[in-house]
Amino acid sequence: MSPSTENIQERYEQKFVFLQKQPDFVEDIVKNHPAIFHEIFQQRQVNNIYFDAPDLQFYSDHKEGNTNRKKVRIRWYGNIFGKVNKPVLEFKYRKGVLRIKKSYPLARFNNTNGCNEQLLKKVLSKSELPDQVLAEMENLLPQLVNTYSRRYFRSKDLHYRFTIDSDLAYFRFMPNQDANHFKENELLVLELKFPTDKNTETIKSNADLPKQDDVFSKYMSGMRKVYSHLT
């Protein structure tokens, strides 16, 4: 059988973090924008398993402020525990202000009783991934699980999208339903995403947006919460 299909997306992303949970205020920012945003899809739960090198190179690149860095994760939607029917392996690269995401569909799995490295290796081996992807994954370790609720909004011209993330929670890898987790109940993240041929100033004009936050990362925040020795 042929390898999994690679999907590549290039876009710009801007992140705005609200330290006080103000869902009505943030929703008003989106819905009152002159570009006329409407909610699309249904609100859903986003779950991720993040990978890093044994020496946490991805974490270090972000901490040091390197503008060229990447994240590797397995993502799925719905319940964090149970049958996972449409997981996706994602490599997300940051090159300055540009974001590049490469995605590969994975075989389904079941993590009702938790997850471990052996299960993930089995999933990767069954997914008919390209050889270079499998080789890279051999050198990475699962480090963190996170989950949050996401809402989606799209502009009338279909070019711009806002997402609102809330109820963030983090686990060390190999969680189970009784595992300790760390929450950020007072944090709300607004992200603006748009194609590379569109102008950021156009969409930001006349919008009550706070200062863009280039520092906050769910991966970094989660790692610092679940691994107390990290700073």
C-alpha positions, 0 to 999 in steps of 0.5 A: 500500500502507498504511504500516507498522503502528506498535506502541507499548509502555509499561513500566517498566525497571530496569537492574543492571550487573555490572562483573565477569562473573559469569554463574552469580551473575546467573542465580541471582539470577533463578532463585532469585527468589520470583516464579519466573522461567523461561527463555523463547525461546532465547538469541540475538544482538541487533544494533542500528544507533543513530542520532543528530542530526549534533550528537549531541543524543541523546548530549548529553541522556543525558550531561547527565542529562535525564530526558526523552530518546530513542534511535533504532535499527534492531534485528535478531536473529541474525548481525550480518552477512548477510541481515537478514530482520526488521529493526525501526525503534525509537524509544525514549523515556524520560519519568522512569521510564517507557519508551515504545517505538514500533516499525515493521517494515522491509524486509529487507536484506543487509549481508554486505559491510558497511553504508552510509547509502545502503543504509539510506535504501533500506531506509527508503524501501521500508518504507512508513513513516509520513511523519512517521517518514521526515521524522524519519529524514531529520535523523538519521545512523547513528552506532554498531553494537552487538551482544550475546548476550541471555537471557530470563526471565519470571515465573510470573504472566507480568507481569515479565521479566528479560533478561541481556546479555553479550558486548557489542561495538561498531563504528563505523557502516559496519562490515564483517567485518574492522572493528575492534570494541571489546568489554566482555567483563567487563560483564554487564547485567541488566534488569527489565521490567514493565507500568506497572500493576505495583509495582516493590517487589513484584518486588524484594522478597526478591531479591538485586539490586544498586543500580539503575544509571540511568547505564549505556547501551549506546549511551553506552558504545559511543560513548565507546569508538569515538569517542575524543574523546567523554567 
